[in-house]
């Protein structure tokens, strides 16, 4: 990963996390009543990063679909 150069490496990433999600990601806090909080927060971060790095993945090219 050290040799990899990111084209968007210095751009800012904006996403919305709840306080619980941020705590789970930043400090590793676990919430016993909902164990999925950290997993959902990681999904949000991954989706945001994928959208920045691979912007074409969310688009459907209808001309390539066959009827």
N, C-alpha and C positions, 0 to 999 in steps of 0.2 A: 504494500500500500504506500510505502514511502516514495517509490519511483513513479507513482501515478500522478498525472497532472489533471486537475479538474478545470474544465472550461468555466464553470460557474462557481468556482471555489470561494470567492470572496463576496458573493451576493448574499443578501439577507434572506432568511426563510421566515415566513409568517404563517403561523397556524394557531388554532384556538384549542387550548387545553383547559380542563377544569382544574381547580386547585388540587384536588386529590390526584389527578393524572400527573400534574407537574411534580408533586411530592413523590409519587411512586417512581418517576423517571429520575429525578435529580438526587433524591436521598435514599431511594430503595425502601421507602415506607410501604408496609403491607397493611391492607385493610381486610381484616378477617371476614367481614360481612360481604365483601365483593372482591374476589380474587382476580377478576378479569380487568381491573382498572389499569394495571401496568400494561397488560397485553393490548388493550384498546388504545392506549396512549402511543405505544410503539407502532401500531398499525397506522395511526394518524401521521406520525412522523415519517414512516416509510412511504406512505401515499404521497405526501407533500414532496419528498425528495425525488420520488419516481416521476412525478409530474414535472418537476424542474429539469431533470436530466433526460427524460424521455417524453417530451411534450406531445408527440404524435400518438402515443399509446391510447389515449382517451378518445381518439377520433375514429369514427367508422367511415371507411371509404366505400360508399354505396356503389360506385361504379365497378368495384371489384367483386361484388356479390352477384351470384347468378340467381335468376328467378326460378 
